[in-house]
Amino acid sequence: MTIESTDFGRITINGKTYSHDVIIHLSGKIAKRKKKLSTKEFGTSHLISKNEIKAIYEKGATQLVLGTGQYGHLRLSPEAADYLQRKGCRLFAEPTFEAIDSYNRSNEQKIGLFHVNC
């Protein structure tokens, strides 16, 4: 699994370009982010809810690499961060263009969530 690049509004993974936020599961499967889980609670998809993190987290994951967008606007709610911590899953969050490198270099059992807009 290689994340090749990102630009505003898109991310390219293994030669395929996606124009929406993506989740990369432990298995390498790529899925569209379910923003509604957070939007319903907070009125924005830039703050990730505990419900959304619960839907993303997979048993055995030791790291969540979070691409926070081109300008770093995406963040976890305190409840979501606490949930990950209780599961023993470390959060590594940085702007998406930097998080790509971190994801590609990590040898951990990791999940990726990459926001492709601001």
Secondary structure by P-SEA (a helix, b strand, c coil): ccccccccccccccccccccbbbbccccccccccaaaaaacccccccccaaaaaaccccccccccccccccccccccaaaaaaaaaacbbbbbccaaaaaaaaaaccccbbbbbbccc
